[in-house]
Amino acid sequence: MSVIEQPETYLHVHATYRRVKEEFAAHFPRWLKCASTKDLEADADYAALAQEISQVLGHCDTGDFARDGAPAKSCYRVIAWNLERGIQYEAQLEAFRSHPYLKSGDVFLLTEADLGMARSRNRAVAQELARELGMYYAFIPCYLNLAKGSGVEYHVEGENELGLHGNAILSRYPIRRVQPIPLRNGIDKMSGRAKRLGHQHALAAEAGRAEVERARRAVLEERSRIARELHDVVAHHMSLIAVRAETAPYRLAGLTEPARAEFGSLSEALTPDTAVVSVMCANNETGARQPLVDAGAVEIGRAIAVDRRRDGGDNAGKGLGQGGPPQISVARWAL
């Protein structure tokens, strides 16, 4: 009979999981003879190790194989896949890499992933997928298998290195606050041929929220910086022209009607542009636009002070403050 070449396995099986082989495996032949969970619980050795076994099955393994930081996106693709133990690991890995839908996934919810089972060539299926795809991962074991499985799995070559089987999350973004949620078994897992200890776990986690939020805020801060610069360079000069054009009929004696109309047209042409710059500066941190307010006929120094408070332009109105020409007493200011 030919021997199947074993692949390079996961580099660092967590020390918690190694306890299966070091402390528990010697009892498996006797536990395999139990016909039910009740029989198993009556075994003195199992009773002595039950708490330690629960600790192993409740331990969530997390890791980071991400090569580059994934960018923030407007929407994310979450894909669920029952890996069926990972028996077809090579084909599944190729699908992750090349399938047009799968390769664009951001978060993968993987069920039935083996860790150290002969039927899947003793791979750490979820962890190795994360390594090959360059992703973060979280893995929670559900069952400790006393045998190699059921059906054809029972007769597969080799022996289980660990015999663990569980669920995992793979993500292009950092995984935080991982929380395994224990679920009750629907049937007695010791009553059949594929005898196993444990129960199903759901796996809850946050993926990348803090990092995405930081990236979003960085974009908004850059927009705010550009808006302030635009305000200083453009809005100040255009506002000065608009104010002088609008106040010209009050400052200059003997203007003809055509001249008054010309100054009025100039003021109307410039005001919308200064208003647009003010809106850019007034955007709040979530990007929602805030309404403009017409200051009305007010003293110029006061109008500039209001503009400075509203849109954060530190130098807005530079040169137009209380030190402006004394004959300019009123103006209409577009905030």
C-alpha positions as CSV (number, residue, x, y, z in Angstrom):
1,M,0.0,0.0,0.0
2,S,1.4,3.4,-1.0
3,V,2.0,6.0,1.7
4,I,0.5,9.5,1.1
5,E,3.1,12.2,1.5
6,Q,2.2,14.5,4.3
7,P,2.2,18.2,3.5
8,E,4.0,20.8,5.5
9,T,1.7,21.4,8.4
10,Y,0.8,24.5,10.2
11,L,4.0,26.0,11.7
12,H,2.9,26.5,15.3
13,V,0.1,24.4,16.6
14,H,-1.0,26.1,19.8
15,A,0.4,24.5,23.0
16,T,-3.1,24.2,24.3
17,Y,-4.0,21.9,21.4
18,R,-0.8,19.8,21.8
19,R,-2.2,18.6,25.2
20,V,-4.5,16.3,23.2
21,K,-1.6,14.1,22.1
22,E,0.5,14.6,25.2
23,E,-2.2,14.0,27.9
24,F,-5.5,12.7,26.4
25,A,-4.7,10.4,23.5
26,A,-3.5,7.5,25.6
27,H,-7.1,7.1,26.9
28,F,-8.8,7.1,23.5
29,P,-8.8,3.3,22.9
30,R,-10.8,2.7,26.1
31,W,-13.1,5.7,25.5
32,L,-13.8,4.3,22.0
33,K,-15.6,1.4,23.7
34,C,-18.2,3.6,25.3
35,A,-21.6,3.4,23.7
36,S,-22.9,6.8,24.9
37,T,-21.9,10.0,26.7
38,K,-23.3,8.5,29.9
39,D,-20.9,5.6,29.6
40,L,-18.0,8.0,28.9
41,E,-18.8,10.1,32.0
42,A,-18.7,7.0,34.2
43,D,-15.1,6.4,33.2
44,A,-12.8,7.6,36.1
45,D,-10.0,8.8,33.8
46,Y,-12.4,10.9,31.7
47,A,-14.0,12.4,34.8
48,A,-10.5,13.4,36.0
49,L,-9.7,15.0,32.6
50,A,-13.1,16.4,31.7
51,Q,-12.3,20.0,32.8
52,E,-9.0,20.0,30.9
53,I,-10.6,18.7,27.8
54,S,-13.3,21.4,28.0
55,Q,-10.5,24.0,28.3
56,V,-8.8,22.7,25.1
57,L,-12.1,22.7,23.2
58,G,-13.0,26.2,24.5
59,H,-9.6,27.7,23.4
60,C,-9.8,30.0,20.4
61,D,-6.6,30.2,18.3
62,T,-6.0,33.5,16.5
63,G,-3.2,34.6,14.2
64,D,-2.1,37.1,11.6
65,F,-0.7,36.2,8.2
66,A,-1.7,39.4,6.5
67,R,0.9,40.8,4.2
68,D,-0.4,44.3,3.6
69,G,-3.1,46.4,5.2
70,A,-6.3,46.0,3.3
71,P,-7.9,49.4,2.3
72,A,-11.2,50.7,3.7
73,K,-14.1,50.1,1.3
74,S,-17.7,51.4,0.9
75,C,-19.0,47.8,1.2
76,Y,-17.6,44.4,2.1
77,R,-18.1,40.9,0.9
78,V,-18.7,38.2,3.5
79,I,-18.8,34.6,2.3
80,A,-19.8,31.4,4.2
81,W,-18.4,28.1,3.2
82,N,-18.7,24.6,4.7
83,L,-15.3,23.2,4.0
84,E,-16.4,19.6,4.6
85,R,-13.3,19.0,6.8
86,G,-10.9,20.4,4.2
87,I,-10.5,17.0,2.5
88,Q,-10.3,18.8,-0.8
89,Y,-7.9,21.4,0.5
90,E,-5.8,22.0,-2.6
91,A,-8.9,22.5,-4.8
92,Q,-10.4,24.8,-2.2
93,L,-7.2,26.9,-1.9
94,E,-7.2,27.3,-5.7
95,A,-10.8,28.4,-5.6
96,F,-10.1,31.0,-3.0
97,R,-7.3,32.3,-5.2
98,S,-8.9,32.2,-8.6
99,H,-12.7,32.1,-8.5
100,P,-13.9,35.6,-9.6
101,Y,-16.4,35.8,-6.6
102,L,-14.3,34.1,-3.9
103,K,-11.1,36.0,-4.6
104,S,-12.8,39.3,-3.9
105,G,-14.1,38.2,-0.5
106,D,-13.2,40.2,2.6
107,V,-14.4,37.9,5.4
108,F,-14.9,34.1,5.2
109,L,-17.0,32.2,7.7
110,L,-15.7,28.6,7.5
111,T,-17.4,25.6,9.1
112,E,-16.1,22.0,9.5
113,A,-12.4,22.8,9.4
114,D,-10.0,20.0,10.5
115,L,-6.9,20.4,12.7
116,G,-4.7,17.3,12.8
117,M,-7.2,14.8,11.2
118,A,-5.9,12.0,9.1
119,R,-8.8,12.4,6.6
120,S,-7.5,15.9,5.7
121,R,-3.8,14.8,5.8
122,N,-3.3,16.2,9.3
123,R,-3.5,19.7,8.1
124,A,-4.5,22.7,10.2
125,V,-7.0,23.6,7.5
126,A,-8.2,27.1,8.5
127,Q,-4.7,28.2,9.7
128,E,-3.0,27.0,6.5
129,L,-5.6,28.7,4.3
130,A,-5.0,32.0,6.2
131,R,-1.3,31.6,5.7
132,E,-1.6,30.9,2.0
133,L,-4.1,33.7,1.4
134,G,-2.3,36.3,3.6
135,M,-5.3,36.8,6.1
136,Y,-6.1,37.1,9.7
137,Y,-7.8,34.1,11.3
138,A,-9.7,32.9,14.4
139,F,-10.3,29.2,14.9
140,I,-12.4,27.5,17.6
141,P,-12.4,23.7,18.0
142,C,-15.8,22.1,18.4
143,Y,-15.0,18.4,18.7
144,L,-12.2,16.1,19.7
145,N,-12.5,13.0,17.6
146,L,-11.6,9.7,19.2
147,A,-11.6,8.0,15.7
148,K,-10.7,9.0,12.2
149,G,-14.3,9.7,11.2
150,S,-17.2,7.8,9.7
151,G,-17.7,6.0,6.4
152,V,-14.7,6.0,4.1
153,E,-12.9,8.4,6.6
154,Y,-12.7,5.6,9.1
155,H,-10.4,3.6,6.8
156,V,-8.2,6.5,5.6
157,E,-4.4,5.9,5.8
158,G,-2.5,7.2,8.8
159,E,-3.6,8.3,12.3
160,N,-4.9,11.6,13.7
161,E,-2.2,13.8,15.0
162,L,-4.7,15.8,17.1
163,G,-8.2,14.9,16.0
164,L,-9.7,18.4,16.3
165,H,-12.5,19.8,14.1
166,G,-14.1,23.2,14.3
167,N,-15.1,26.5,12.8
168,A,-13.1,29.6,11.7
169,I,-13.2,33.2,10.5
170,L,-10.7,34.4,7.9
171,S,-10.5,38.2,7.3
172,R,-8.4,40.7,5.3
173,Y,-8.9,43.0,8.3
174,P,-7.7,42.5,11.9
175,I,-9.9,40.3,14.0
176,R,-10.8,41.6,17.5
177,R,-13.0,40.6,20.4
178,V,-13.3,37.0,19.4
179,Q,-16.1,35.2,21.3
180,P,-16.9,31.5,21.0
181,I,-20.6,30.7,21.7
182,P,-21.3,27.1,22.9
183,L,-24.2,25.3,21.3
184,R,-25.9,22.1,22.4
185,N,-25.6,18.9,20.5
186,G,-28.7,17.6,18.8
187,I,-27.6,14.0,19.2
188,D,-25.3,12.0,21.4
189,K,-21.9,12.2,19.7
190,M,-20.7,9.0,21.4
191,S,-23.5,6.8,20.1
192,G,-22.2,6.3,16.6
193,R,-19.0,5.1,15.0
194,A,-17.4,8.5,14.7
195,K,-17.1,9.0,18.4
196,R,-16.2,12.5,19.5
197,L,-16.1,14.8,22.6
198,G,-17.4,18.3,22.7
199,H,-20.1,20.3,21.1
200,Q,-20.6,22.9,18.3
201,H,-19.4,26.5,18.8
202,A,-20.5,29.6,16.9
203,L,-17.8,32.1,16.6
204,A,-18.4,35.9,16.9
205,A,-15.8,38.6,16.3
206,E,-15.2,42.1,15.1
207,A,-13.2,42.4,11.9
208,G,-11.3,45.6,11.2
209,R,-13.7,48.2,12.6
210,A,-11.1,50.3,14.4
211,E,-8.7,50.2,11.4
212,V,-11.4,51.1,8.9
213,E,-12.5,53.9,11.2
214,R,-9.0,55.3,11.4
215,A,-8.6,55.2,7.6
216,R,-12.0,56.9,7.2
217,R,-11.0,59.6,9.7
218,A,-7.6,60.1,8.0
219,V,-9.4,60.8,4.7
220,L,-11.7,63.3,6.4
221,E,-8.8,65.1,8.1
222,E,-7.1,65.4,4.8
223,R,-10.2,66.9,3.2
224,S,-10.5,69.3,6.1
225,R,-6.9,70.4,5.7
226,I,-7.3,71.0,2.0
227,A,-10.5,72.9,2.7
228,R,-8.8,75.2,5.2
229,E,-6.0,75.9,2.8
230,L,-8.6,76.7,0.1
231,H,-10.3,79.0,2.5
232,D,-7.2,80.9,3.3
233,V,-6.0,81.2,-0.3
234,V,-9.2,81.6,-2.2
235,A,-12.1,82.6,0.1
236,H,-10.2,85.5,1.8
237,H,-9.4,87.2,-1.5
238,M,-12.7,86.5,-3.2
239,S,-14.6,87.6,-0.1
240,L,-12.6,90.8,0.0
241,I,-13.6,91.6,-3.6
242,A,-17.2,90.7,-2.9
243,V,-17.4,93.0,0.1
244,R,-15.7,95.9,-1.6
245,A,-18.0,95.4,-4.7
246,E,-21.1,95.3,-2.5
247,T,-20.1,98.3,-0.4
248,A,-18.9,100.4,-3.3
249,P,-22.1,102.4,-3.7
250,Y,-21.8,103.4,0.0
251,R,-18.1,104.3,-0.2
252,L,-17.8,106.0,-3.5
253,A,-19.8,109.1,-4.3
254,G,-21.1,110.0,-7.7
255,L,-21.4,106.4,-9.1
256,T,-23.5,106.2,-12.3
257,E,-26.2,103.6,-12.5
258,P,-24.2,101.4,-14.9
259,A,-21.3,101.5,-12.5
260,R,-23.7,100.5,-9.6
261,A,-25.1,97.6,-11.7
262,E,-21.5,96.5,-12.5
263,F,-20.5,96.4,-8.9
264,G,-23.8,94.5,-8.0
265,S,-23.1,91.9,-10.7
266,L,-19.6,91.4,-9.5
267,S,-20.8,90.8,-5.9
268,E,-23.4,88.3,-7.0
269,A,-20.9,86.4,-9.2
270,L,-18.4,86.0,-6.4
271,T,-20.7,85.2,-3.4
272,P,-21.6,81.6,-4.6
273,D,-17.9,80.7,-4.9
274,T,-17.1,81.9,-1.4
275,A,-20.1,80.0,-0.1
276,V,-18.9,76.8,-1.7
277,V,-15.6,77.1,0.0
278,S,-17.3,77.7,3.3
279,V,-19.4,74.6,2.9
280,M,-16.2,72.6,2.3
281,C,-14.8,73.9,5.6
282,A,-18.1,73.4,7.4
283,N,-18.4,69.7,6.7
284,N,-18.5,67.8,9.9
285,E,-16.5,64.7,10.6
286,T,-19.1,62.3,9.2
287,G,-19.1,64.2,5.9
288,A,-22.7,65.5,6.1
289,R,-23.0,69.0,4.7
290,Q,-24.2,71.8,7.0
291,P,-26.5,74.6,5.8
292,L,-25.1,78.1,5.1
293,V,-26.4,81.0,7.2
294,D,-26.7,84.5,5.8
295,A,-25.3,86.9,8.4
296,G,-27.4,89.7,7.1
297,A,-26.4,93.4,7.5
298,V,-23.9,93.3,10.3
299,E,-20.7,95.0,11.2
300,I,-17.9,93.6,9.1
301,G,-15.7,92.7,12.1
302,R,-18.6,90.8,13.6
303,A,-19.4,89.0,10.4
304,I,-15.8,87.8,10.0
305,A,-15.8,86.6,13.6
306,V,-18.9,84.5,12.9
307,D,-17.3,83.1,9.7
308,R,-14.3,82.1,11.7
309,R,-16.3,80.2,14.3
310,R,-18.6,78.5,11.8
311,D,-16.1,76.9,9.4
312,G,-12.9,76.6,11.3
313,G,-10.9,78.9,8.9
314,D,-8.3,80.3,11.3
315,N,-7.3,83.0,8.9
316,A,-10.7,83.7,7.4
317,G,-11.2,87.5,6.9
318,K,-7.5,88.3,7.3
319,G,-7.1,92.0,6.7
320,L,-10.8,92.6,7.0
321,G,-11.1,92.7,10.8
322,Q,-11.8,95.7,13.1
323,G,-8.9,97.5,11.5
324,G,-10.7,97.8,8.2
325,P,-11.5,101.2,6.6
326,P,-13.7,103.1,9.0
327,Q,-16.2,104.1,6.2
328,I,-17.1,100.4,5.8
329,S,-19.8,100.0,8.4
330,V,-22.1,97.3,7.0
331,A,-22.0,94.4,4.6
332,R,-23.9,91.2,3.7
333,W,-21.7,88.2,4.4
334,A,-22.1,84.7,3.0
335,L,-21.0,82.2,5.6
